[in-house]
Amino acid sequence: MELLQSLRVFARLADLGSFTKTANAMQINRPHVTHIIQELEASLGVRLFHRTTRKVILTAEGEAFYGRVTDILNDIAEATSLFSANDENICGRLRIDLPVALAQSCFMASLRDFNRTYPDISLILGVTDRTIDLIAEGVDCVVRLGELPNTSMVGRRIGMAPLITCASPGYLLEFGNPATLDELARHQAVNYFSGASRKPLEWRFLVNGKERVINLRSGILVNDSAAYIEAGLAGFGILQALGVSVDHHISSGALVEVLPQYRPKPRPISVLYPSRMHLAPQVRAFVDWVTEYFPALHGNWLET
């Protein structure tokens, strides 16, 4: 068991690149992490890490060793999971992260069903639109919108989310209802930005099966999904949002769809988790659950 713990500490240090972060993640003190790595290097007769004042990185020998260690940890995880295959036996902490647009009541109600199925899994839910570092921040898996960038994470497509272009009745009364894409030139938009550049995201429409990209003049520019919708409700301009996030506003009449004949392509939704760590039973349970049930969470606005 001591060797197994040493291998787990080694793998976590390789993932995090920091003795302090590894100690915090594994809930042991930093000197103990240092001692474990020193003993492991001494027993192997090789140096596994290059240490600097700011970073800990694997040596060539460490990289080779890491590949074998992750295989071993994966095999052990799969072997032990054979005896905890029943739902009631899966336990542990599970930290997941959702984009703001998906943290709706329909998802929360379904997540409660997951909680009933796996009562011994302790859920920690983060809600943010920013890109997070799963390993550094101790997040087990995330649900994300859009095409996936090149990443070391494992990504599984779980559905598609249709988008809708809409505006408040007050805005349309003041500026008119656009009938064509060309008429958007005289309108203003609620634009969304992400990152320090404050560059608004492009607007996309589907015209005869082909995507058309348009940049719209900002009535307001925001970087938060909740504020984005609130700005649209307040009449700052036209907005383009996930149908699932504005469904109740459309139903109530607080927002009105415009240009329905040019609805954008649906956005892919994926669940991501680290590929460099063995998949814990509680993570596997959530990934399997969200893959199976996500398209059914909202029949109008989520699809396979």
Stockholm file with secondary structure:
# STOCKHOLM 1.0

chainA/1-304         MELLQSLRVFARLADLGSFTKTANAMQINRPHVTHIIQELEASLGVRLFHRTTRKVILTAEGEAFYGRVTDILNDIAEATSLFSANDENICGRLRIDLPVALAQSCFMASLRDFNRTYPDISLILGVTDRTIDLIAEGVDCVVRLGELPNTSMVGRRIGMAPLITCASPGYLLEFGNPATLDELARHQAVNYFSGASRKPLEWRFLVNGKERVINLRSGILVNDSAAYIEAGLAGFGILQALGVSVDHHISSGALVEVLPQYRPKPRPISVLYPSRMHLAPQVRAFVDWVTEYFPALHGNWLET
#=GR chainA/1-304 SS CHHHHHHHHHHHHHHHCCHHHHHHHHTSCHHHHHHHHHHHHHHHTSCCEEECSSCEEECHHHHHHHHHHHHHHHHHHHHHHTTSCSGGGCCEEEEEEECGGGCCHHHHHHHHHHHHHSTTEEEEEEECSSCCCHHHHTCCEEEEESSCCSCSEEEEEEEEECEEEEECHHHHHHHCCCCSSGGGGGSEEEEEBCSTTCCBCCEEEEETTEEEEECCEEEEEESCHHHHHHHHHTTSCBEEEEHHHHHHHHHHTSSEECCGGGCCCCEEEEEEEESSSCCCHHHHHHHHHHHHHGGGSCTTTCBC
#=GC SS_cons         CHHHHHHHHHHHHHHHCCHHHHHHHHTSCHHHHHHHHHHHHHHHTSCCEEECSSCEEECHHHHHHHHHHHHHHHHHHHHHHTTSCSGGGCCEEEEEEECGGGCCHHHHHHHHHHHHHSTTEEEEEEECSSCCCHHHHTCCEEEEESSCCSCSEEEEEEEEECEEEEECHHHHHHHCCCCSSGGGGGSEEEEEBCSTTCCBCCEEEEETTEEEEECCEEEEEESCHHHHHHHHHTTSCBEEEEHHHHHHHHHHTSSEECCGGGCCCCEEEEEEEESSSCCCHHHHHHHHHHHHHGGGSCTTTCBC
//
